[in-house]
Amino acid sequence: MHTKPSSSDWYIIGLFFLIAIPVTFSGYDYATELNEAILDTIVYTVFTFVVSYIIVYIFFPRYFPDRQILRLFFYTLLLMVVAGTLEIIGYQMADGNKQWYRLFRNYNFPFWAISSSAQNAGIMVGILLGKKFYDAQIEIQKREKEKKESELRLLKSQVDPHFLFNNLNTVDSLIDKDPKIAKQYINHLSQLYRYLIQTKDDEVVPLVEEIEFAKNYIFLIEKRFGSAYQFRLADYQDRDDMLIPPGAIQTALENVVKHNSAQAEQIVTDISIDKDYITIRNNIVEKEKRNPSTGTGLSNLMKRYSLLTDKEIKITKEEDFSIELPLIKMLT
């Protein structure tokens, strides 16, 4: 909580007195009580501002964050007694009462002081504290959003370093075997990296763009491994209103290649899309020897989804292995 009024706080304070001062003046007969009205208004304005300022910008920032509620209550009560006493004396003197000291003889005077201070400063204190807590919630939401964006950028930057290395090796071998295919391979590889660069700051992308990106990735796999891996994309209706994290489908397809061996039989992967999920399902032929995981696969993608939506990735491993990636509906 800020310890000094912000520009919007000053605006609220000014607006408050702009309304309160005419209301205070309206209770006097200007023909006979003009001086009294002016003095009473000055007393009201000064004490209301001072009490509100001390409570909102000194007591609350000092005691409330540390949950020192008893101290906050005690000092606020003490302030209201002292300020209320001075305020009542000020009113009495403004009204020409030279025997104002007699008020102290009444044992109820401290309660009058608290009542006077609470009535005059209570509304402003309530408004300013309400605004402060609202500003604090906005600031918390802003920081949480910035934290999420930072985490997403970090997660998206964790690309498997072996990916580029393996593709460059494939290009090198294709140049000697089939220069024409090598040129196509380079073209698809460049489109893939262009997409990664274009979406590096995006939390989500349209589903149709992600599918086109996945097609480029599938081309690279098929040219690299031949017929060992087959990918079948089912017919689907264009979903312009659906979004998905960039690279999500590629991560699922990469998982197929990483954890399955096509030496014994062909690995067939079906990609289907319904209204809520895109499903990648493949037969299982596990590798006898697995490469060490870099930690940037499905666990990375799960973390990204957790920062974007309440929907979770569904993974099923039975006769086949399937990954269901939630689609995120575009806000309109």
Backbone hydrogen bonds in HBPLUS format (Angstrom, degrees):
<---DONOR---> <-ACCEPTOR-->    atom                        ^
c    i                          cat <-CA-CA->   ^        H-A-AA   ^      H-
h    n   atom  resd res      DA  || num        DHA   H-A  angle D-A-AA Bond
n    s   type  num  typ     dist DA aas  dist angle  dist       angle   num
A0009-ASP N   A0006-SER O   3.03 MM   3  4.97 120.9  2.39  93.2 108.8     1
A0010-TRP N   A0006-SER O   3.01 MM   4  6.40 158.6  2.06 156.1 160.4     2
A0011-TYR N   A0007-SER O   3.09 MM   4  6.33 146.4  2.20 136.9 146.4     3
A0012-ILE N   A0008-SER O   3.01 MM   4  6.28 153.2  2.08 143.3 149.3     4
A0013-ILE N   A0009-ASP O   2.86 MM   4  6.16 162.7  1.89 155.1 160.2     5
A0014-GLY N   A0010-TRP O   2.87 MM   4  6.01 165.1  1.89 148.5 152.6     6
A0015-LEU N   A0011-TYR O   2.92 MM   4  6.09 159.7  1.97 145.6 151.6     7
A0016-PHE N   A0012-ILE O   2.81 MM   4  5.97 153.3  1.88 148.1 155.8     8
A0017-PHE N   A0013-ILE O   3.10 MM   4  6.41 166.1  2.12 154.6 156.1     9
A0018-LEU N   A0014-GLY O   2.92 MM   4  6.04 143.9  2.05 143.1 154.2    10
A0019-ILE N   A0015-LEU O   3.16 MM   4  6.41 137.4  2.35 140.9 149.7    11
A0019-ILE N   A0016-PHE O   3.18 MM   3  5.41 134.7  2.40  99.2 110.6    12
A0020-ALA N   A0016-PHE O   2.79 MM   4  5.99 163.4  1.82 151.2 157.0    13
A0021-ILE N   A0017-PHE O   2.95 MM   4  5.51 168.6  1.96 137.3 140.9    14
A0024-THR N   A0020-ALA O   2.92 MM   4  6.20 153.1  2.00 151.7 159.4    15
A0025-PHE N   A0021-ILE O   2.96 MM   4  6.24 157.4  2.01 154.0 160.2    16
A0026-SER N   A0022-PRO O   3.03 MM   4  6.13 139.7  2.20 140.0 149.9    17
A0027-GLY N   A0024-THR O   3.47 MM   3  6.07 166.2  2.49 112.4 116.0    18
A0028-TYR N   A0025-PHE O   3.23 MM   3  5.98 156.7  2.28 130.1 129.0    19
A0032-THR N   A0029-ASP O   3.14 MM   3  5.77 135.2  2.35 114.1 123.8    20
A0033-GLU N   A0029-ASP O   2.65 MM   4  5.33 154.1  1.71 170.3 179.3    21
A0037-ALA N   A0033-GLU O   2.83 MM   4  5.99 154.7  1.90 150.1 157.6    22
A0038-ILE N   A0034-LEU O   2.95 MM   4  6.24 157.0  2.00 153.0 158.6    23
A0039-LEU N   A0035-ASN O   2.96 MM   4  6.21 170.1  1.97 155.7 157.8    24
A0040-ASP N   A0036-GLU O   2.83 MM   4  5.92 166.0  1.85 152.3 156.9    25
A0041-THR N   A0037-ALA O   2.98 MM   4  6.01 153.2  2.05 140.9 148.4    26
A0042-ILE N   A0038-ILE O   2.95 MM   4  6.20 151.9  2.03 146.9 154.7    27
A0043-VAL N   A0039-LEU O   2.95 MM   4  6.23 165.3  1.97 153.2 156.7    28
A0044-TYR N   A0040-ASP O   2.85 MM   4  6.06 164.3  1.87 148.8 153.7    29
A0045-THR N   A0041-THR O   2.85 MM   4  5.97 166.4  1.87 149.5 153.2    30
A0046-VAL N   A0042-ILE O   2.93 MM   4  6.05 172.3  1.94 156.5 158.6    31
A0047-PHE N   A0043-VAL O   3.05 MM   4  6.09 172.4  2.06 154.6 156.8    32
A0048-THR N   A0044-TYR O   2.92 MM   4  5.85 155.7  1.98 145.9 153.6    33
A0049-PHE N   A0045-THR O   3.04 MM   4  6.07 161.9  2.07 144.9 150.0    34
A0050-VAL N   A0046-VAL O   2.95 MM   4  6.11 169.5  1.96 153.0 156.4    35
A0051-VAL N   A0047-PHE O   2.97 MM   4  5.91 170.1  1.98 147.1 150.4    36
A0052-SER N   A0048-THR O   3.06 MM   4  6.00 161.2  2.10 141.3 147.3    37
A0053-TYR N   A0049-PHE O   2.84 MM   4  5.92 162.0  1.87 151.6 157.1    38
A0054-ILE N   A0050-VAL O   3.01 MM   4  6.19 169.0  2.02 154.2 156.7    39
A0055-ILE N   A0051-VAL O   3.06 MM   4  6.21 167.6  2.07 152.4 155.9    40
A0056-VAL N   A0052-SER O   2.93 MM   4  5.93 171.4  1.93 155.1 157.9    41
A0057-TYR N   A0053-TYR O   2.84 MM   4  5.50 159.4  1.88 146.4 153.5    42
A0058-ILE N   A0054-ILE O   3.09 MM   4  4.99 135.2  2.29 122.9 128.9    43
A0059-PHE N   A0054-ILE O   2.87 MM   5  6.23 165.9  1.89 164.4 169.2    44
A0060-PHE N   A0055-ILE O   3.05 MM   5  6.14 160.7  2.09 156.1 160.6    45
A0062-ARG N   A0058-ILE O   3.25 MM   4  6.12 144.1  2.38 136.9 146.4    46
A0063-TYR N   A0059-PHE O   2.92 MM   4  5.99 161.9  1.95 161.6 165.5    47
A0064-PHE N   A0060-PHE O   2.92 MM   4  5.02 143.9  2.05 131.3 142.8    48
A0068-GLN N   A0063-TYR O   2.91 MM   5  4.99 163.4  1.94 156.9 151.7    49
A0067-ARG N   A0064-PHE O   2.90 MM   3  4.87 160.2  1.94 110.7 115.0    50
A0072-LEU N   A0068-GLN O   2.99 MM   4  6.25 158.9  2.04 150.0 156.8    51
A0073-PHE N   A0069-ILE O   2.83 MM   4  6.04 161.6  1.86 152.2 156.9    52
A0074-PHE N   A0070-LEU O   2.86 MM   4  6.03 162.4  1.89 148.9 154.1    53
A0075-TYR N   A0071-ARG O   2.92 MM   4  6.03 177.1  1.92 156.4 157.3    54
A0076-THR N   A0072-LEU O   2.99 MM   4  5.97 151.8  2.07 142.3 150.8    55
A0077-LEU N   A0073-PHE O   2.92 MM   4  6.03 159.7  1.97 147.2 152.8    56
A0078-LEU N   A0074-PHE O   2.85 MM   4  6.10 160.7  1.89 151.7 157.6    57
A0079-LEU N   A0075-TYR O   2.88 MM   4  5.96 158.3  1.93 141.5 147.7    58
A0080-MET N   A0076-THR O   2.97 MM   4  6.18 157.0  2.03 146.1 152.2    59
A0081-VAL N   A0077-LEU O   2.99 MM   4  6.28 148.4  2.09 146.8 155.1    60
A0082-VAL N   A0078-LEU O   3.00 MM   4  6.26 173.4  2.00 157.2 158.2    61
A0083-ALA N   A0079-LEU O   2.72 MM   4  5.80 169.4  1.74 158.4 161.0    62
A0084-GLY N   A0080-MET O   2.80 MM   4  5.47 148.6  1.90 128.1 138.4    63
A0085-THR N   A0081-VAL O   2.90 MM   4  5.98 150.8  1.99 142.2 149.9    64
A0086-LEU N   A0082-VAL O   3.04 MM   4  6.35 169.2  2.05 156.6 158.3    65
A0087-GLU N   A0083-ALA O   2.82 MM   4  5.92 147.4  1.92 143.1 153.6    66
A0088-ILE N   A0084-GLY O   2.90 MM   4  6.08 158.7  1.95 147.1 151.4    67
A0089-ILE N   A0085-THR O   2.99 MM   4  6.26 164.2  2.02 152.9 157.4    68
A0090-GLY N   A0086-LEU O   2.89 MM   4  6.06 152.4  1.96 140.6 148.6    69
A0091-TYR N   A0087-GLU O   2.94 MM   4  6.28 153.6  2.01 147.8 154.6    70
A0092-GLN N   A0088-ILE O   2.90 MM   4  6.16 161.5  1.94 153.0 158.0    71
A0093-MET N   A0089-ILE O   2.90 MM   4  6.11 160.8  1.93 152.4 157.5    72
A0094-ALA N   A0090-GLY O   2.90 MM   4  6.04 153.7  1.97 144.4 152.2    73
A0095-ASP N   A0091-TYR O   2.90 MM   4  6.14 137.5  2.08 141.9 153.5    74
A0097-ASN N   A0092-GLN O   2.86 MM   5  5.22 159.1  1.90 161.2 154.3    75
A0096-GLY N   A0093-MET O   3.07 MM   3  5.00 155.9  2.13  99.8 107.2    76
A0102-ARG N   A0099-GLN O   3.10 MM   3  5.89 163.4  2.13 119.8 124.6    77
A0103-LEU N   A0100-TRP O   3.04 MM   3  5.83 164.0  2.07 120.2 125.1    78
A0104-PHE N   A0101-TYR O   3.16 MM   3  5.88 155.5  2.22 116.3 121.5    79
A0105-ARG N   A0102-ARG O   3.05 MM   3  5.61 159.4  2.09 114.4 120.7    80
A0106-ASN N   A0103-LEU O   3.18 MM   3  5.83 161.8  2.22 116.0 121.0    81
A0109-PHE N   A0106-ASN O   2.98 MM   3  5.56 164.7  2.00 121.9 124.7    82
A0111-PHE N   A0108-ASN O   3.03 MM   3  5.47 124.4  2.35 111.2 125.0    83
A0112-TRP N   A0108-ASN O   3.07 MM   4  6.45 149.0  2.17 150.2 159.8    84
A0112-TRP N   A0109-PHE O   2.96 MM   3  4.94 117.0  2.36  96.2 112.7    85
A0113-ALA N   A0109-PHE O   2.86 MM   4  6.21 154.1  1.92 155.4 163.3    86
A0114-ILE N   A0110-PRO O   2.97 MM   4  6.27 161.9  2.00 146.5 150.6    87
A0115-SER N   A0111-PHE O   2.88 MM   4  6.00 162.3  1.91 144.7 150.3    88
A0116-SER N   A0112-TRP O   2.80 MM   4  5.98 160.9  1.84 151.0 155.9    89
A0117-SER N   A0113-ALA O   2.98 MM   4  6.16 168.5  1.99 153.8 156.7    90
A0118-ALA N   A0114-ILE O   2.80 MM   4  5.91 159.5  1.85 150.9 157.5    91
A0119-GLN N   A0115-SER O   2.89 MM   4  5.96 159.7  1.93 148.1 153.4    92
A0120-ASN N   A0116-SER O   3.13 MM   4  6.26 159.4  2.17 145.7 150.9    93
A0121-ALA N   A0117-SER O   2.89 MM   4  5.85 166.5  1.91 150.7 155.3    94
A0122-GLY N   A0118-ALA O   2.75 MM   4  4.77 136.0  1.94 126.9 136.9    95
A0125-VAL N   A0121-ALA O   2.90 MM   4  6.04 168.5  1.92 164.6 168.4    96
A0126-GLY N   A0122-GLY O   2.92 MM   4  6.05 162.4  1.95 148.6 153.7    97
A0127-ILE N   A0123-ILE O   2.94 MM   4  6.21 159.0  1.99 150.9 156.4    98
A0128-LEU N   A0124-MET O   2.90 MM   4  6.07 172.3  1.91 158.1 160.0    99
A0129-LEU N   A0125-VAL O   2.88 MM   4  5.95 164.6  1.90 153.4 158.1   100
A0130-GLY N   A0126-GLY O   2.96 MM   4  5.97 156.4  2.02 141.5 148.6   101
A0131-LYS N   A0127-ILE O   2.97 MM   4  6.21 155.8  2.03 146.3 152.9   102
A0132-LYS N   A0128-LEU O   2.87 MM   4  6.10 153.7  1.93 144.6 152.3   103
A0133-PHE N   A0129-LEU O   2.93 MM   4  6.19 161.5  1.96 153.8 157.3   104
A0134-TYR N   A0130-GLY O   3.01 MM   4  6.18 150.5  2.10 142.1 150.9   105
A0135-ASP N   A0131-LYS O   2.77 MM   4  6.03 161.9  1.80 153.5 158.4   106
A0136-ALA N   A0132-LYS O   2.88 MM   4  6.10 150.8  1.96 143.2 151.8   107
A0137-GLN N   A0133-PHE O   3.01 MM   4  6.25 153.5  2.08 142.9 148.9   108
A0138-ILE N   A0134-TYR O   3.00 MM   4  6.32 158.8  2.04 152.2 158.0   109
A0139-GLU N   A0135-ASP O   2.89 MM   4  6.12 154.6  1.95 147.1 154.3   110
A0140-ILE N   A0136-ALA O   2.88 MM   4  6.14 153.5  1.95 146.8 154.1   111
A0141-GLN N   A0137-GLN O   2.94 MM   4  6.17 163.8  1.96 150.5 154.5   112
A0142-LYS N   A0138-ILE O   2.89 MM   4  6.09 153.4  1.96 145.1 153.0   113
A0143-ARG N   A0139-GLU O   2.91 MM   4  6.15 160.1  1.95 148.9 153.7   114
A0144-GLU N   A0140-ILE O   2.87 MM   4  6.10 155.8  1.92 150.4 157.6   115
A0145-LYS N   A0141-GLN O   2.91 MM   4  6.09 153.7  1.98 144.7 151.8   116
A0146-GLU N   A0142-LYS O   2.90 MM   4  6.18 160.2  1.94 149.0 154.5   117
A0147-LYS N   A0143-ARG O   2.81 MM   4  5.98 151.0  1.90 143.7 152.2   118
A0148-LYS N   A0144-GLU O   2.87 MM   4  6.10 157.7  1.92 145.7 151.5   119
A0149-GLU N   A0145-LYS O   2.88 MM   4  6.13 164.1  1.90 152.8 157.1   120
A0150-SER N   A0146-GLU O   2.92 MM   4  6.07 152.5  1.99 142.3 150.0   121
A0151-GLU N   A0147-LYS O   2.88 MM   4  6.12 159.2  1.92 150.5 156.1   122
A0152-LEU N   A0148-LYS O   2.82 MM   4  6.04 156.5  1.87 151.9 158.8   123
A0153-ARG N   A0149-GLU O   2.97 MM   4  6.17 158.4  2.02 144.6 150.1   124
A0154-LEU N   A0150-SER O   3.01 MM   4  6.25 155.2  2.07 145.4 152.3   125
A0155-LEU N   A0151-GLU O   2.88 MM   4  6.11 163.3  1.91 151.1 155.4   126
A0156-LYS N   A0152-LEU O   2.87 MM   4  6.02 159.5  1.91 151.7 157.3   127
A0157-SER N   A0153-ARG O   3.07 MM   4  6.14 133.1  2.30 136.4 147.7   128
A0157-SER N   A0154-LEU O   3.20 MM   3  5.20 132.0  2.44  94.2 107.0   129
A0158-GLN N   A0155-LEU O   3.25 MM   3  5.46 156.1  2.31 103.1 110.2   130
A0159-VAL N   A0157-SER O   2.97 MM   2  5.71 133.6  2.19 104.8  91.4   131
A0163-PHE N   A0160-ASP O   3.11 MM   3  5.61 156.4  2.17 113.9 120.7   132
A0166-ASN N   A0162-HIS O   2.88 MM   4  5.97 166.7  1.90 154.6 157.2   133
A0167-ASN N   A0163-PHE O   3.14 MM   4  6.36 158.7  2.18 147.6 153.5   134
A0168-LEU N   A0164-LEU O   2.97 MM   4  6.15 153.8  2.04 153.3 160.0   135
A0169-ASN N   A0165-PHE O   3.12 MM   4  6.38 152.9  2.19 145.7 153.0   136
A0170-THR N   A0166-ASN O   3.02 MM   4  6.32 149.4  2.11 142.0 150.6   137
A0171-VAL N   A0167-ASN O   2.94 MM   4  6.22 158.9  1.98 148.2 153.2   138
A0172-ASP N   A0168-LEU O   2.96 MM   4  6.16 157.4  2.01 145.1 151.4   139
A0173-SER N   A0169-ASN O   3.07 MM   4  6.38 153.3  2.14 146.1 152.2   140
A0174-LEU N   A0170-THR O   2.92 MM   4  6.15 152.5  2.00 149.5 157.8   141
A0175-ILE N   A0171-VAL O   3.00 MM   4  6.14 147.2  2.11 152.2 159.0   142
A0177-LYS N   A0173-SER O   3.30 MM   4  6.52 159.4  2.34 142.9 148.9   143
A0178-ASP N   A0174-LEU O   2.70 MM   4  5.32 155.4  1.75 144.2 152.5   144
A0182-ALA N   A0178-ASP O   2.94 MM   4  6.19 157.0  1.99 154.2 161.8   145
A0183-LYS N   A0179-PRO O   2.90 MM   4  6.14 147.1  2.01 143.0 150.4   146
A0184-GLN N   A0180-LYS O   3.13 MM   4  6.52 155.1  2.20 145.1 151.4   147
A0185-TYR N   A0181-ILE O   2.78 MM   4  6.01 155.1  1.84 150.8 158.6   148
A0186-ILE N   A0182-ALA O   2.93 MM   4  6.18 158.3  1.98 147.6 152.4   149
A0187-ASN N   A0183-LYS O   3.00 MM   4  6.22 152.1  2.08 142.8 150.8   150
A0188-HIS N   A0184-GLN O   2.94 MM   4  6.27 162.0  1.97 154.7 158.0   151
A0189-LEU N   A0185-TYR O   2.88 MM   4  6.08 156.1  1.94 148.0 155.7   152
A0190-SER N   A0186-ILE O   2.85 MM   4  6.02 152.7  1.93 146.4 153.3   153
A0191-GLN N   A0187-ASN O   3.01 MM   4  6.28 152.4  2.09 144.8 152.2   154
A0192-LEU N   A0188-HIS O   2.95 MM   4  6.17 150.9  2.04 144.5 152.4   155
A0193-TYR N   A0189-LEU O   3.05 MM   4  6.37 160.8  2.09 148.3 152.3   156
A0194-ARG N   A0190-SER O   2.85 MM   4  5.98 146.0  1.96 142.4 152.8   157
A0195-TYR N   A0191-GLN O   3.01 MM   4  6.19 152.7  2.09 142.5 148.8   158
A0196-LEU N   A0192-LEU O   3.08 MM   4  6.43 154.6  2.15 143.4 150.4   159
A0197-ILE N   A0193-TYR O   2.98 MM   4  6.16 153.8  2.05 144.7 150.9   160
A0198-GLN N   A0194-ARG O   2.89 MM   4  6.08 160.8  1.93 148.3 154.0   161
A0199-THR N   A0195-TYR O   2.98 MM   4  6.08 145.2  2.10 147.8 156.0   162
A0200-LYS N   A0197-ILE O   3.38 MM   3  5.20 169.0  2.39 103.1 105.6   163
A0202-ASP N   A0199-THR O   3.04 MM   3  5.01 160.4  2.08 106.5 112.8   164
A0205-VAL N   A0244-ILE O   2.89 MM  39  5.56 156.6  1.94 143.6 148.3   165
A0244-ILE N   A0205-VAL O   2.94 MM  39  5.56 146.5  2.05 149.5 160.0   166
A0209-GLU N   A0206-PRO O   3.10 MM   3  5.50 126.9  2.40 107.0 119.6   167
A0210-GLU N   A0206-PRO O   3.23 MM   4  6.61 156.0  2.29 151.7 158.6   168
A0207-LEU N   A0242-MET O   3.08 MM  35  5.84 157.9  2.13 148.4 143.2   169
A0211-ILE N   A0207-LEU O   2.97 MM   4  6.26 149.2  2.06 152.1 161.0   170
A0212-GLU N   A0208-VAL O   3.15 MM   4  6.39 156.1  2.21 142.4 147.9   171
A0213-PHE N   A0209-GLU O   3.01 MM   4  6.27 153.7  2.09 144.3 151.8   172
A0214-ALA N   A0210-GLU O   2.90 MM   4  6.16 152.6  1.98 142.2 149.8   173
A0215-LYS N   A0211-ILE O   2.95 MM   4  6.26 144.3  2.08 146.1 155.6   174
A0216-ASN N   A0212-GLU O   3.28 MM   4  6.64 150.7  2.37 144.0 150.1   175
A0217-TYR N   A0213-PHE O   3.15 MM   4  6.53 152.8  2.23 145.5 153.3   176
A0218-ILE N   A0214-ALA O   2.82 MM   4  6.10 154.1  1.89 149.9 157.2   177
A0219-PHE N   A0215-LYS O   2.99 MM   4  6.22 154.8  2.06 145.4 151.6   178
A0220-LEU N   A0216-ASN O   3.19 MM   4  6.52 155.8  2.25 144.7 150.0   179
A0221-ILE N   A0217-TYR O   3.11 MM   4  6.45 156.0  2.17 149.0 155.2   180
A0222-GLU N   A0218-ILE O   2.92 MM   4  6.14 167.4  1.94 158.4 161.4   181
A0223-LYS N   A0219-PHE O   2.99 MM   4  6.15 156.1  2.05 149.9 156.1   182
A0224-ARG N   A0220-LEU O   2.96 MM   4  5.99 140.2  2.12 137.9 149.1   183
A0225-PHE N   A0221-ILE O   2.85 MM   4  5.98 159.8  1.89 156.4 160.3   184
A0226-GLY N   A0222-GLU O   2.80 MM   4  5.08 122.5  2.13 130.4 139.8   185
A0228-ALA N   A0225-PHE O   3.41 MM   3  5.75 163.9  2.44 123.2 125.4   186
A0267-ILE N   A0228-ALA O   2.95 MM  39  6.30 168.1  1.96 166.8 165.2   187
A0230-GLN N   A0267-ILE O   2.86 MM  37  6.19 167.3  1.87 160.8 162.8   188
A0269-THR N   A0230-GLN O   2.78 MM  39  6.14 162.4  1.81 161.4 167.5   189
A0232-ARG N   A0269-THR O   2.79 MM  37  6.16 162.4  1.82 165.5 169.0   190
A0271-ILE N   A0232-ARG O   2.77 MM  39  6.03 163.5  1.80 161.3 159.1   191
A0234-ALA N   A0271-ILE O   2.86 MM  37  6.04 169.5  1.88 167.5 170.5   192
A0242-MET N   A0239-ARG O   3.22 MM   3  5.54 170.0  2.23 114.5 116.4   193
A0330-MET N   A0241-ASP O   2.67 MM  89  5.14 164.3  1.70 168.0 163.6   194
A0243-LEU N   A0328-ILE O   2.65 MM  85  4.87 154.2  1.71 143.1 152.4   195
A0328-ILE N   A0243-LEU O   2.88 MM  85  4.87 174.2  1.88 145.4 144.7   196
A0248-ALA N   A0245-PRO O   3.16 MM   3  5.59 152.0  2.24 140.2 137.3   197
A0251-THR N   A0247-GLY O   3.00 MM   4  6.14 149.5  2.10 143.3 150.8   198
A0252-ALA N   A0248-ALA O   3.22 MM   4  6.57 154.3  2.29 145.5 151.4   199
A0253-LEU N   A0249-ILE O   2.93 MM   4  6.25 157.6  1.98 154.5 161.1   200
A0254-GLU N   A0250-GLN O   2.77 MM   4  5.91 154.9  1.83 149.1 156.7   201
A0255-ASN N   A0251-THR O   3.03 MM   4  6.20 141.9  2.18 137.9 147.6   202
A0256-VAL N   A0252-ALA O   3.30 MM   4  6.68 139.3  2.48 136.2 145.7   203
A0256-VAL N   A0253-LEU O   3.06 MM   3  5.13 125.5  2.37  95.8 109.6   204
A0257-VAL N   A0253-LEU O   3.32 MM   4  6.76 156.8  2.38 150.2 154.0   205
A0258-LYS N   A0254-GLU O   2.90 MM   4  6.04 157.0  1.95 149.6 157.0   206
A0259-HIS N   A0255-ASN O   3.16 MM   4  6.12 154.9  2.22 144.5 148.2   207
A0261-SER N   A0285-VAL O   2.66 MM  24  5.62 162.4  1.69 169.4 174.1   208
A0270-ASP N   A0281-ARG O   2.77 MM  11  5.25 158.2  1.81 160.3 161.7   209
A0281-ARG N   A0270-ASP O   2.92 MM  11  5.25 165.5  1.94 151.8 156.2   210
A0272-SER N   A0279-THR O   2.98 MM   7  5.27 160.4  2.02 149.0 155.0   211
A0279-THR N   A0272-SER O   2.77 MM   7  5.27 155.5  1.82 153.7 161.3   212
A0274-ASP N   A0277-TYR O   2.95 MM   3  5.59 173.2  1.96 172.4 174.5   213
A0327-LEU N   A0276-ASP O   2.79 MM  51  5.37 158.8  1.84 150.1 145.3   214
A0278-ILE N   A0325-LEU O   2.97 MM  47  5.24 153.1  2.04 141.7 149.9   215
A0325-LEU N   A0278-ILE O   2.88 MM  47  5.24 170.3  1.89 154.5 151.4   216
A0280-ILE N   A0323-ILE O   2.89 MM  43  5.26 163.2  1.92 151.0 156.0   217
A0323-ILE N   A0280-ILE O   2.88 MM  43  5.26 152.3  1.96 141.0 150.0   218
A0282-ASN N   A0321-PHE O   2.87 MM  39  5.44 159.6  1.92 154.6 160.7   219
A0321-PHE N   A0282-ASN O   2.86 MM  39  5.44 173.3  1.87 166.6 168.0   220
A0301-LEU N   A0297-GLY O   3.10 MM   4  6.46 157.0  2.15 147.5 154.2   221
A0302-MET N   A0298-LEU O   2.79 MM   4  6.05 152.8  1.87 153.0 160.4   222
A0303-LYS N   A0299-SER O   3.16 MM   4  6.37 154.3  2.23 141.9 147.6   223
A0304-ARG N   A0300-ASN O   3.10 MM   4  6.44 153.1  2.17 146.5 154.1   224
A0305-TYR N   A0301-LEU O   2.98 MM   4  6.28 158.3  2.02 149.6 155.0   225
A0306-SER N   A0302-MET O   2.97 MM   4  6.21 153.4  2.04 146.4 153.9   226
A0307-LEU N   A0304-ARG O   3.19 MM   3  5.32 139.4  2.36  99.5 110.4   227
A0308-LEU N   A0305-TYR O   2.95 MM   3  5.07 150.3  2.04 104.5 114.1   228
A0309-THR N   A0305-TYR O   2.90 MM   4  5.89 161.1  1.93 171.4 170.3   229
A0314-LYS N   A0324-GLU O   3.11 MM  10  4.96 160.9  2.15 139.6 143.2   230
A0324-GLU N   A0314-LYS O   2.78 MM  10  4.96 164.5  1.80 152.2 156.8   231
A0316-THR N   A0322-SER O   2.98 MM   6  5.23 164.1  2.00 148.1 152.6   232
A0322-SER N   A0316-THR O   2.86 MM   6  5.23 163.2  1.89 155.5 160.1   233
A0318-GLU N   A0320-ASP O   2.92 MM   2  5.22 164.8  1.94 159.2 156.6   234
